Amino acid sequence: MKQGSGLHRRLAASAGAVALVALLASTALAVTKIPLDKQSLGKLRGTITADGSSTVGPYTQAAAELFRKAGASKVNVTVGISGTGGGFERFCKGETDLSDASRPMKVSEAQKCKDQSVGGWRAFTVANDALSVVVNRSNTWATCLTTAELKKIWEPGSKVNSWQDVRAGFPDEPLKLFGPGTDSGTFDYFTEVVNGKSRASRSDFSASEDDNVLVQGVAGTKGGMGYFGYSYFEENKDRLKALSIENPKTGKCVAPSVATAQSGAYKPLARPLFIYAKGSSFKRKEVQAFLAYVFANEEAIATRADFVPLTAKQLKKARITFDLAVKAARRS
């Protein structure tokens, strides 16, 4: 699927950001000692193919652009955004090296990979997300919704077609819904935490695996509502309004942000994001170097692409997971 112009705008780096990345790129991971200096990266050759989540895609694309700028100019990283489910389908057919995912791989998907002799994959947590519920900026009546109200709107068979159906006191404004398609991991995640079952949702909404299409839909509809990853809201906050969500445990309305996603206050819509690597692909030097670069520069990449960086605890665990994977690949 063609990537929207929003992705390309996120890749326009400031001189300061590039300088920071260049500084960080000279470091190596403590255990595996994969060299990330410009000279070492310049010796790498090859193509790395990634596909999957439209939420994670911009992160991988930003990482690829910075990886190239850091010295890996002869490594071509291609990134598609067919949705988490679509990405895993290609991954399990052996068509891609990396699969971007906004949810963990399902048991059925893992079995499909195994059946098609694509085994030994590695899963890495690369960033966090504050899944954002957004409305048109002309919406002055809604500022915070409860998860019960979200369920009322999005549950299967819902008859909520006007904002006045959502809450007494809201206007009789037609409610037009926009959301990820069924191949999207965001669709799976949202329906599970809001409606209680993955993929359980009303079907009469405008769906797309391209989040830029959803942005345009909500921005162009007075009574519009949609949901997608935080980075797409951040990039379009001049066109959209993000709603706060009532934390079921504290009863407090919490807005999506880097701080609330990392602290755990933004419940239940904060979530981790993943990149899966095919076992045979992970043995290749350029793939290992690309992922090593990601974990050596995770915060800079996340900040550049408007993502929520990993916490220090998450990053430590991710680096250990990566180092163990490299050691295992070298032994095999």
N, C-alpha and C positions, 0 to 999 in steps of 0.2 A: 504494500500500500504506500502511496506517495506520502512523504512526510510533509507536514504543514510548515508554513513559513515561520511559525513560532519556534520550532526546533532550531532553525538557522539563526534566528535572532539570539537564542541562548548561547550560540557558539561564537558570538562577537566578543572577544576577550579584551580587557583593558591591558595596558602595558604593565600595570602593577600586578595583575593576576598572573600574567605570563612569567614575570620575574619571580614571583613566589613559587610557581610550579617548577621553574628551572632550578631554583635553589633546592626544593624538596626532591627533585629527580636525581640529585647526586647521591642520595642515601640508598642503602640496601637493606633488605629485611634481615633481622638479626640472626635468624637460624639458617636460612637457605643461602644467604649471601648472593642473591641474584643481582648482578651489576646493573645499575640504572643510569650510569653516567652517559653523556652524549656520545662518546666514542663507542662504547659497548652497544648502545641502542642502534647506532648507525650501521653496525654489522648485521643486524637482523634483516631477514627477507621473508616474504610470504604474504598470504591473505588470510584474514580471520573473518569468518562469517557469523553474524549474530542476528537473531530475530526473536520476536515475542512481544512482551508487554509494551503497550504504548506509554505506560507510566515510566517504566525503567529505560525505555529506548533513548530518551534524551540524555540520561545519565551516561549510558554506554557511548553514545555519540560524542558527548563532551569529553569523556575519558580518552576516546580514540583521537580526537583532535589535539588534545594536550600531549598525548603519547607521541604523536607525530612531531609536534613542535619541540618536544624534549630531545628529539634525535632519531626516532624510529620512522624516518621518512620513507623507507622502503617497505614498510609493513602497511598493507591496505586493510583497514577494518571497515566492513560494510555492516550497516545496521538496518534491519527491517522492523516494522511495527504491526505485525499481523495479530497481536493479542497474545496473552499468555498461553491459552489453549492452542492456538494456531502455531505458536512458536514451539511448544512441546511436540506437536505433531510432526513438524519438520525435523526437530532435534532427534526424535525417535526413529525417523527414517534415515538418519545419518547425513542429512543435508546441511546441517549447520555445526559450527564449533561451539558456539555459546547460545544459551537460551535465556533471554531476559524474562523475569517472572515477578509478578506482584503478589503471588501466593506460592506456597510450597507445591511441589509436584504431587499429584494425586496417585493413589495406589494403582488405579487403572492405567494411568499414563506410564508409571514405572514398569508395569507389566508389559505394556506395549513396547517400551524400549527394550526390555529383556527379550521379548518374542522376536524382535527384529535385530537381535544381536548387537544392540547399542547398550553396553553395560559399563560399569565403572565410572559413571559420571560423578562430578564433584559439585556440591552446592555451596555457594558463598553468599553471605549476607553483606550487601554493599552500601546500603543507605536505609533511611527510614522515610516514612510518608505520613502526612496528616491528610487523609482522604477528605476532600473538601466538598461540602454541600453548598452550591452557589445559586444565586438568584439574579435576576435583572437588577441593574443599579437603580431603576425607578421604583423598586419595591421598598417602600418606607415602613411597612407594617410588620414585617417579620425580621427579627434580629436573632432569636434563639428558638430552636425547636427541641423537643424531647425525642428520645428514641421511639417512644410510643407513637408520637405524631408522624415520625418518619415511616414507621411500620404501617400506620393507617393510610399513608399516601401510596406506598410502594408494594404493599402485600398483594398476593394473587387475588384477583377478583375485586380489587379496590374500586369503589364507586366515587372516590374523591376526584372531582373534576373542577372544583372552584376553591379558591383560597378560603372562602367562608366555611367550607366543609372541613378544613383543617383545624380551625379554632374559632370559637365564637368571638366576634369583634374584628376578625379579618374581613376584608371587603369581598364583594361578589365579583371577583376578578377571575377569569378562566385560568386554570392551572395547566400549563403545557410542560410536559416532562421530557427530559433528554438524559440519556444514560448510555453506558458502555454496552457493546454488543455481547452476545453470549460466549464469544471466544475470549473475552476479557477476564483476567484474573481479578480486576477491580469489581466487575459484576459479581463474580463468585464471592468475593470477600464481603462486599456491601450487603448482598442478599442474606448471607449467613449471619452476620452480626446484627442486622436490622430485622430481618424477617424470620430468623431462627433456623433457616435451612438454605444451604447453598443452592443458587439458581432458582429459588422460589421467588417469583416476582410477577407483578402485573405485566402484561405484554403490550399494552396500548401506549407505548412511549416511543419517541424517536431515538433509535439506537445507532451507534457507530463505534467501531474500534479506533477511529481517529479522534482523539480528544479535541483537536482543533475544530472539528465539525460541531462538537457539543458546545464548545465555547461560543461559536458563532450563533448557534441556535438559541442559547440562553440570552446572549447579549442582544439578540434581535427580537426577543419576545417579552413584552411587559410582564406577563404572569409566569415567565419561564422559571424552571428549576432543573438543576442537573447535579451530577456528582462525578468527580474524577480526581486525579492526583494533585497534590499541593502545588507542584511546580507549575502546572498549567494555570492555576489560579494566580499564583505570584506574578506570572508573566502578563496576565490579563486583568489585574486588579483595577485598572482604570476603566474596564468595561464590565466588570462583574462585582458582586457583593457576596462575600462568604458569610454563611450563617454560623453562629456559635451553636454548639450542641450540648445539651444538659448531660453532665456526667451522672450516670445512674446511681453511683455510689455516694457522691458528695452532694448532688442536687445543684451544683453550680454550673452556670453556662460558661463554656470554654471555647474560645476561638482557635481555629487551626493555626499553628505557628511552629517554628523550629523548637522553641522552648517548651511548648506544651506537648509536642510529640515526644521529645526526649525525656521529659519528666514523667510521662505517663498520665498527665492530667487530661489529655484529649482522648477520653474513652467514649465509645469503643472503636473509634475510627482511625487511631494511630496503628501503624503496621510496619513490619520490616519488608525490605525489597531484596530480590535475589538475582544472581547470575549463576546459571548452571554451565559447567564445562564438560564436554564429552571426554571420556577417559583417554581415547587415542589422540584427541586434539591436545589435551593437557600435557602430553609428553613432548610436544613441539616447543622449541625454545621461544619462538615469538609469542605463543599463547601464554606460556609461563611468565614471560617478561611483561606482557600487557597486564595480566592480573596482579603481578607483583607491583607494577606501577600504580595500579588502582589502590592497593592497600598502603603504599608508601605516600600517596597523595589524596587519600579519601576525602579529607575535609575540603581541600582546595577544589576537587572535582565537584563535590556536592554543593559547595557554595556557588561555584561558577554556574551550575545548571539549576539553581534554585531548589535543591533537595535538602532534606534534613540529614545532617551528618550522623554517623554512628556515634553512640556514646563511647567513652573511653573503655568501658567494660566490653561493649560489643566489638569494638575495633581490636582489642587484645585477643578476644576469642576468634575473630575472623582471621587474624594474622596467624594464630596457632593452627587453625584449620588449614590455612593455605600452606604453611610450612610443612605440616604432616603430609599433605597431598603431594607436595613436590618430592619429599623424601620417598614416598611410596612409588611415585612415578619413576624415580631414578633407580629404584630397586627392581622394577618390573622389566 
